[in-house]
Amino acid sequence: MGPTATGTAVRLGVDARRRRPRSDSASRQIAQQRRGYAGAVLRALARTHQGRPVAVVQRVLREALTSLGVRLSGAELHDLAAGISAGKPVALP
């Protein structure tokens, strides 16, 4: 038989309902990648926000890190912001 005249396309690939959930190792790898990216974002923010008020740095940090899936307590966030404002080297806890 040849192609049909109805114009329907054959769908290749995996049906969304049949996909298996992510394995633990894949989830762990994704979390590591996000954490590495968050560290790079933290270093970039530390360079650009040095000397600014702690409250401003804290707000920017919270927005940037939350969007990357990194959640820090208020005290940890404040410590990072104070370190950045003072020009000290910082790293994620």
N, C-alpha and C positions, 0 to 999 in steps of 0.2 A: 504494500500500500504506500501511497505517497502522502504528502502533506495535506492536511484537511483544509477545506475552504472557509472554515469558521474563523480562522485567524487566532485561535487560542494558542498561547505560548506554553511550553512545557516548563514547569518550575523546577530548577535544579537546586540542590542544597538541602539543608536540614530544616525540617518543619519546626517552627518555634515551640510548639507544644511538646515536641519529642526531645528537646535538648536536655542533657543531663545537667544537674546543678554543678557548680564549680567545685573542684576538689579542694581539700585543705591546702595542698601545696601551692595551687594556683592563687588561692586567696592570700596565703602568706607572702607570695611573691609580689602581688599587687600592693599589699600593705607596705612591704619593704620599698617598693618603687615610690609610692606616695610619700613615705617618710624621707627618702633621699631627696625627692623634689622639694619637700617642705624645708629641709635643711638648706638647700640652695636658695630658696625664697627668703629664709631667715637671714642668711648672710647678705643677700642683696638689700634687704630692708635695713640691716644694720649699717651698711655703707651709706645709704641714702637718707636715713633718719637720725644719724648721729647728731647730738646736740639739741634735738627738738624736745618739747615737753613730754614727760612720761605718759601723760594721759593720751596725747595724740599718738604716740608710738604704740601704746597699748591697744587703742582702737584699731589701728591699721593692722597690727599683728593678729588680733582676734579675727578680723574679717578675712585676712589672707590665709591663716592656718585653718580656720573652720571650713573654708571652701575647699581645702585640700583633704578634709577628713581628719585633721589633727585637732583634738580637743584637749585643752589644758585648763587646769584649775585657775581661779582668779589670782592666787598667790604666785603660781608659776608664771603666769602671763605678766604680772606686775614685775617680778624679778627680771624676766627677759627684757621688758620695756625699760626698766631702770638701767640695766647693763648696756643696752643699746644707746640710751640717752647719754650715758656717761662715757661712751666710746670704748667700753670693755668688750673683749671677745665673748661671744655667746654661742651656745649650742642648745639643741632641743634636749629636754630632760629625758 
